[in-house]
């Protein structure tokens, strides 16, 4: 895919209950590091059905509008996210741009998006809209715009009208966008992604499988470096 992502470095929004959010993020980080270290201590590809299922999450479909990076990249990152999630926003604005520059633009990593629209009805609307934008080759531009303009969860900020306005602002063919946005097949894809993630053990977002290895939470770039390098060294 030729589309390039444009991420702006901006300060994190201060959320209500921000102290609680920071504590939750710290717990997610601890869980992720524990999962990473245990997986590196002896798990091998194909050792059990669960590992095989995680490895099979990589789509590797040429021309996939929900993917960045070459289809034959040595490592695939499968990401599950929700456009209302503040931790997904933190990852997208603070970590993903460096990940794209250092690993995806160089062809070493492929990033594949999966919806996990579990925070409420507005999450589902946003997921459908981003996939509709993807039908015109602009999924990632729309993805970034949704996170930049993210409001409070289920506050009424995400509506059919607001999503159409975002599409218009990105130069999309609005009539085509609205047809795709209303397409039951796209709604089914959103549901199927969430069901697949749940079957693989995803319970919150952002969640990642890096060459089959789980990483949970808005982890810093160093964590992604560690897991990507370990997976590459094992030849996955």
Residue pairs with C-beta under 8 A, 6 or more apart in sequence:
1 63
1 64
1 65
1 67
1 68
1 137
2 137
3 137
3 138
3 139
3 140
3 141
4 140
5 68
5 96
5 97
5 100
5 140
5 141
5 144
6 141
6 144
7 92
7 93
7 96
7 97
7 100
7 144
8 93
8 148
9 93
9 94
9 97
10 93
10 148
12 90
12 93
12 94
13 86
13 89
13 150
15 21
15 86
15 152
16 152
21 86
21 87
25 87
25 90
25 217
25 218
28 87
28 204
28 216
28 217
28 218
29 217
29 219
29 223
31 216
31 217
32 214
32 215
32 216
32 217
32 219
32 223
33 223
35 213
35 214
35 215
35 216
36 213
36 214
36 215
36 223
36 226
36 227
36 230
39 213
39 214
40 213
40 230
43 51
43 213
44 51
44 234
45 51
45 52
45 55
45 212
45 234
45 236
46 52
46 55
51 212
53 199
53 200
54 200
54 209
54 212
54 213
54 214
55 211
55 212
55 236
57 78
57 114
57 196
57 200
57 209
57 212
58 76
58 78
58 110
58 112
58 209
59 67
59 112
60 71
60 72
60 76
60 110
61 67
61 71
62 71
64 71
64 112
65 134
65 135
65 137
65 139
66 112
66 113
66 114
66 131
66 134
66 139
67 110
67 111
67 112
67 113
68 100
68 104
68 110
68 111
68 140
69 103
69 104
69 107
69 109
69 110
69 111
70 107
70 110
71 110
73 104
73 107
73 108
73 109
73 110
74 108
74 109
74 232
74 236
75 103
75 108
75 109
75 110
75 210
75 211
75 228
75 231
75 232
75 236
76 109
76 110
76 111
76 112
76 210
76 211
77 99
77 109
77 110
77 111
77 112
77 208
77 209
77 210
77 224
77 228
78 112
78 114
78 208
78 209
78 210
79 111
79 112
79 113
79 114
79 206
79 207
79 208
80 114
80 115
80 116
80 193
80 197
80 202
80 205
80 206
80 207
80 208
81 88
81 92
81 113
81 114
81 115
81 116
81 205
81 206
82 88
82 115
82 116
82 117
82 118
82 119
82 123
82 127
82 205
83 117
83 123
83 126
83 127
83 130
83 143
83 146
83 147
83 150
83 158
84 119
84 120
84 122
84 123
84 126
84 150
84 153
84 154
84 158
85 119
85 205
85 206
86 150
87 205
87 206
87 217
87 218
88 147
88 205
88 206
88 218
89 147
89 150
90 218
91 206
91 218
91 219
92 143
92 144
92 147
93 147
93 148
94 218
95 218
95 219
95 220
95 221
95 224
98 221
99 109
99 111
99 221
99 224
100 111
103 109
103 224
103 228
104 110
104 111
108 228
108 232
109 228
113 139
113 143
114 193
114 196
114 197
115 127
115 131
115 189
115 190
115 193
115 194
116 193
116 194
116 197
116 202
116 205
116 207
117 123
117 124
117 126
117 127
117 190
117 194
118 194
118 205
119 153
119 154
120 153
120 154
121 154
122 153
122 154
122 155
122 156
122 157
122 158
124 187
124 190
125 158
125 159
125 160
125 163
126 146
126 158
126 163
127 190
128 181
128 186
128 187
128 190
129 142
129 146
129 163
129 166
129 167
129 177
129 181
130 139
130 142
130 143
130 146
131 139
131 180
131 186
131 189
131 190
132 167
132 177
132 178
132 180
132 181
132 183
132 186
133 139
133 141
133 142
133 167
133 170
133 172
133 177
134 142
135 176
135 177
135 180
136 172
136 173
136 176
136 177
138 170
138 172
141 170
142 166
142 167
142 170
142 172
145 166
145 169
145 170
146 166
149 166
151 157
151 158
160 181
163 181
164 174
164 177
164 178
164 181
167 174
167 177
168 174
180 186
197 207
200 209
201 214
204 216
206 216
206 217
206 218
207 214
207 215
207 216
208 214
208 215
208 216
209 215
210 224
210 227
210 228
210 231
211 227
211 228
211 231
211 232
211 234
211 236
212 231
212 236
213 227
213 230
213 231
215 223
215 224
215 227
